[in-house]
Amino acid sequence: MPKNGLIRAYDSELQIFQRFADAVIIFACFALAVWIRGIEWNDKFTIAAMFTVVLFYLFSKPANLYQSYRIGGILEEIKPVIATWTVTVASVIIIGYGFKVAQDYSRLAIAVVIVTVPTALIAWRFAVRRVLMWLRVQGRNTRSVVVIGINETALDLGMSIVAQPWTGLKVIGYVTPQDEKRSEVVLADYTRIPVLGDVGDLYELARANRVDIAYIAVPLSQRKLIDKILATLGDTTISMYIVPDIYTADIMQGHWVTVGSIPTVSVIDNPLRGFGSWLKRLEDIVVSVIVLAMMAIPMAIIAIAIKATSKGPVFYIQKRYGLACEPINVYKFRTMTVTETDEEFKQATANDPRVTPLGSWLRRTSLDELPQFINVLKGEMSVVGPRPHAVAHNEQYRGRIDSYTLRHKIKPGITGLAQVYGHRGQTSSDGAMAVRVRHDIEYINSWSIWMDLKILLATPLVLIKGENAF
């Protein structure tokens, strides 16, 4: 049996300690900044540090900064730190300039605080995590786990726990929900876990305080059996979790939602809600402003070149579907000798006679997409997201490609996961479109600022290749 946990009864106390430690770190970084600047600490810095701590705590809640990260990688713990600190810094700066007190503080000191606080917060969490992981591998700070049920879900759960010993979860056995004579189960890595008996035997183990957690991996359709298990174990102090066997849908952003007192499971939802939507919008504004500022002169040159080399407008404005299938006007530099209507729209192909010589180069380098940063700044598009398709193509594919319309759960983007995998330009078949949609759904399901950064860094390499751009 696993040893008694060294800290296991004090998770909430650890979270309180973590909050206290974060406040100390923020004050320490302010003190370091003052020392580096060579000035004396005064009331202004005390107020600034306290105000920063308050805002940090305020923004930590939507980012789930202080939840337990026993299960999950270090990146899962670092992301909310950076997100919380980014929003905190932005808010402090905006408020400081709004109340005209920003000039009272040294810019060098502010820069030192901005850099050192997240560095120290992450280093602290990494150190605490390493200590806790070491303790758990040594058999301390552990939880004794029993899995009720012997089926695919139950075996997958057991394998997941066994593969992560640093979580401190120890599977001491399986329990058959009904009478079934088995001595052990074998996991995917050939780990052998004993079968401890039925629910009655588990009851005795729980009463003897030999089990901390029971995962009930019984099909939800067996409601009476689940009720019986809960009733039997309800007379113990064991923690119980139901593992839902939800494999009937392609779950997108699945999570529990309570409606009044009734818990529900979201299987398809908008991934960018609350804090995530703010962070995504901030990313879009920052990137689009930087790109438009840097490319203002090249865009002006392109506009002049278009007017000088062919007849027609500089911009081609096409109606496409945006968030929630709402129509938006998407801006592009004109690359063809014609400007087709949405009903007449036909995708460009290799050696398309409609494409001008300048337009061919613009399309190959994707410079014709630059005006779409205006769409981003207006809030109609994002820098990263599923590419917006022409209205005619949307109507064509939505009835033929599974989950096609789910692309519109978020704003369309200038670049996306499908594009960095090489699926850009013309889609010549339903199969090609299905692959693109699959990548779009994967992006929506796995969205994070880190993923956006990877896509942005990978996009120039794709553009250099110039494949599938006609």
N, C-alpha and C positions, 0 to 999 in steps of 0.2 A: 504493500500500500504506500502511496506517496506520503511524504512527511507532512506534518502540520505546516501550514503556510506561515512564513515569517512576517508577512505584511498583509496577508489576505483579508483580514478583518478591517483594514483601514483604507480601503480604496477612496472613500469620500474624503478622509483626512489627507490622503496623498494629493487629491485634487485641490484641496484648500491650500496645502503647502505649495503646490505648483503655482497657484495664483499669487501667493505671497512672494515666492521666488522670482516670478516675472516682474513684480513691482520693484523688488530690490535690484534686479538687473537693469531695469529702465532708469532708476535713480542713479545707479552706479555708472551707467553710460553717460548720463548727463554730467555727472561729476568728472568723468574722464575727459569729456569735451571741454569743460571749463578749465581743467588743468592743462590740457594741450594748448588751449588758446592763451593761457597765461593770465587769466583774469580771476577775480574773486567771486565766490558763490554769493548770490544775493537772493532776495525774496522773489525776484522775477523768475529765476531758474527753479525755485521751489514750486511756484505756481505752474510754470510750464511743465515740469516733470509730473506733478500731481494731475494736471489736466490731461496729459498724455496717457497716464495710467488709467484714468477714468474712461477715456475714449477707447483705449485698448480693451478694457473689460467689456465695454458696451458692444464693440464690434466682434468680440470673441464668441458671443453666443450664436449668431447666425452661421459662423464659420465652424461651429462645434469644436472649438479649440480645446476645451477642457473635458471632453468625453474620454472614455477609456480607450487606449490604443494597444491594449494587450494583444489583440489579434490585428494583424496588418503590418505592412512594411514601414520603414522609417519615413519614406516619402509621404505616406498618408498622414503622418504626424507633422511633417515639415510644411506641407501645403497650407494648412490653416494658419500657421504662424506667419508665413509670408503674406498671405491674403489679409489677415487681420492687421498686420503692421503697415501694409501698403495703404489700406483705407484709412488707418489712423493718421499716418503721415500726411496724406492728402487733405484730410479734414483739418488737422492742426494748421497746415499752411494756409488753407483757404480762410479759416477763421482768423488766423493771425493777420493776414492782409486785410480781411474784412473789417477788423477792429483797429487796423493801423498800428499794430504793436509789433509786427514782424521785424521792423527796422531796429527794434530795441535789442535784438539778439545777433550775435556774431554769426555770419554765414558759415564760417569754418566750424564753429561749434555745432551748428545745425547739421552740417554735412557729416560730422563725426557721429552724432547721435543717430542719424538716418542709417548709416552703415553699420555701426557697432551693435545697436540693439538687436536686429534680427540675427546677426552673426552670433551674439552671445546667447540669445534665446534658443537657437538651433543647437549650438554646442552643448548647452545645459541639458536639453532634451535628449541629445544623443548620449551624453554621459549617463543620465538617469536610466535611459533605455538599456544601455549596455550592462549596467549594474543589475537591473531587474532581470534581464535575459540570462545573465550568468547565474543569478540566484535561482531562477526557475529551472535551468538545466541541471543545477545541483540538487534539485528537488525541493527548493524553498519557494515560497510565494506561489503555491500551486493550487489547483482545483481538481478534485477527483470527479471524473465524468463517467456516466453510464449512458449508453445509447439504447433506447427502447425500440425494438423493431429490428428485423433482419431482412432488409430489402436493398435495392440499389441505392436509394437515398441514404439509408442508414450506413451502408458500407462506404459510400463517398464521403459522408460526414466524418466517419472514423478515420479514413485515410487522410483527410484534410487536417485533422487534429494531430495525428501521429507525425505528419510531415513538418509540423511547426512546434517543436519542443520548447522553443523560447517563449511561447504563449503561457506556459505553465499549466496547460490543460492536460490531464493524464487520463486516457481512456482505460479504466480498470476492468471493463467488461461490457458485454451486450446482454440484453434481457429480452426474452421472447414475450410478446404481449399476450400470447395464449399458450396453452400446453403444447410444447414442441421439444422433443428430446434432441438437443445438440450440445456438444461439449465445447466447441470453439468456432470462430469464424476466421477466415483468411482474407486479409485486405489485399489491395492491388500490388503492394510491394512485398507480399508474402508474410507480412507481420501477422502473427497469430494472437487473437484476442479471445480470452475465455468467455463462454456463455455462463452467466451467473445464475441462471434459472428464469423464473417468471416474475411477474410484478409483485407477487407475494414475497418472494425472496428479496427483491429490491427493497420492499417495505422494511424488512428486518434489518437490512444493511443501513438504510437511511436512519432508522431509529437508533442504531448503534453509532451514528455520526461518522460513517465510513464513506459516505457519498455526499458530494457538494452539489453537483448539477446532474440533472437528467434531461437528455434530449429525446423528445417523443417523436420518433420518425415513423409514424403510422399514417397511412393514407387518410386524408381529411374526410374521405367518403365514409370511413368507419367511425362515425360520430359517437355511437354508443360505446365502442371500445375505448375511445379517447376519454370520454366522460368517466368510464370505470377506472381508468388509470389515474386520472386527476383526483377522483374521490378516494382511491386507495392511498395515494401518496399525500393527500391533503392533510393527513394527520402527522406529517413530518415537517422538518425545517428545510428539506431539500429544495433547491431552486429548480424550476421546471421550464423548459422551452419547447414549443411545438415547432417542428421543422416541416414547413408546408411542401408538399410534393407538387409544385407548380411547374409543370413541364408542357402544358397545353398551349402556351403562347410564347411568342418571341418577346420576352419581357424587356421593356424599355424604361429605364429609370425606376425600377421596382422599389417600393418602400411601403411601410405601414402608414396608413392614414386613419385616424379615429374620427368617425362621424357620430357626434354625441358620445354615447358610450359604446358604440359598435365599431370594432376594429375592421378595417378593410385593407386589401393589398392592391396597390397600384401596379398594373402591369404595363400600361402605356401612359406616359405623362410627359410634360414639358420639362426637360432637364435644366433649363435656365430659369429658375425661380428665385426670388429674394436676393440673397447675397451674390449668387452666381450670376444673375442678370446684371447687377451693378458692376461686377468685376469685368464681365464680358463687354459691357458698354464702355467702361473706362479704357479697356484695351483698344476698342475700335476707335475711340476719339483720339487717343494718343497716337496710334499708328497712322491713322488717316491724316491727321494734322501734319505729322512729320513727313509723310510721303508727298502730300500736296505741296508743302513748303519746298521740299528738295526738288520736286519734279515740275515746279511751276514754269521755269524757263524751257525745259525740254518739251513740255506739253504745248507751250505757245509756239515753239518751232514746228512741232508736228501739225498743229492746226494750220499754220501758214503753208506748210508743204502740201497738206490735203487740198486746200483751196487752189494752190498753184498748179497742181498736177491733174486735177479732175473736177468736173462740174458737180455741184451739189453741196449740201450743208456739211459743216465740219463734223457735227455729231450725228450719230444714228441713235434715235431714241426708240426703244422697243418695250412693249408692255409684257411683263413677266409676272409670275406669281411670287409673292414674298411670304412673310410669316402668316400662318393660318390661311394660306391660299388667297390672301388679299392682293389684288393687282397693284404693281408698282411700275414706274417708268425707269428703265435701266439705261444708263448713258454709256455710249461707246464712241470711239472715234470711227467715222465712216471709213470702211475699207472696200466697199463695192461701188460699182457704177450705178447701182439701183438701191432704193430704200424700200424694201417690200413691206407690206402690211402684215399684221399678225396672222391673218387667214392665209396669205400667200406664202408664208415663210417656208424656205427650203434651206436645209443645212448646206454649208459650203463643203465642197469635196476637193480632192487633189486636182490641180490645174483647172479650177473653176473659172470660166471666162468672165464671170461677174466681178471677180476680185481684181482690183487695180494693182499695178506693180508695187506701189508704196504700201497698199493695203496688205499685200501678201507678206511683206516684211513685218508690218505692224502685228499681223495675226500670228506669225511664227514666233515673234518675241513677246507676244501678249501685251505689247504697249497700247494696243487698242482698248484694253480694259482699264487703263489708268483713270478715265473719268468716273469709274464706278466708286472711287474713293469719295466722290461727292455724295453718292448714294449712302455710303457708310456714315459719313459725317451727318447726313440728314436723319440717320437712324432707320433707313429702309433696308440696309444690308449690313453684313458683318465682314470683317476682313477675312475671317476663316469660317467656312460653313459649306453646305451643299450648293453647288452651282445652280443659279436660277435657269430654268429651261424656258424656251418660248412657250406661250400659252397653247399653241397648237400641239406641241410635243407633250405638254402636260396632259392635255385631254386625250391624246393618243395612247399614252403609256399607263395612265392611272388605272385603267380597267384591265391591263394586260400584265402588269408587273406587281407581284405581291408587295404590300407595304410601301408602295411608291409614294403615296400622299404623306406618309410619316416624315418625309424629308422636310415638310413645311411646319414641323413642330418648332423649328427655330428659324432665324433669319437666314436667307441665302448668303453665300460668301463669294468673295473674289477668287479665293483658292480654297482647296479642301483636301480631305484625305484621299478621295478618289483621284484627284488630279496629281498628287505626289506619287501615287502608285501607277501613274501613266495613263489613266483613263480620262483623257481630256479631248476636246474637239468632237468630231463626228461620232455618233453612235449608229452603226450600220445595221444593228439587229437587236431583237428583244434580249438576247443573251448578253450583249455588251451593255445594254442599259441596266439589266438586272445586276450585273457585277458592280456598276457604278452606284446603284442604289444600295447594294449591300455594304459598300464602304461608307456611304453617307449615313446609314443606320448605325454602323459601328462607331462612327464619329459622334453621333448624337448620344449613343449609349455610354460612351467612354469620355465625354468631354471634360477637359480640364485646361487651365491656362498653360500647363506644361505641354499638353498635346498641341495647342495652338502654336506655341513657340517652336516645337519640332517641325510642324507643317510649314511655318513661315521660313524657317531656316532651310528646309528641303526644297521649297518652291523654286528658288533661283537655279538650282541644279536641273530641275525639270525643264525650266524655260530655256536653258542653254542647249539641251538636247533638241528641243523644238519638234518633238514627235507629235503626230496626230493633229497638228495645227495647220489648217488649210485656209 
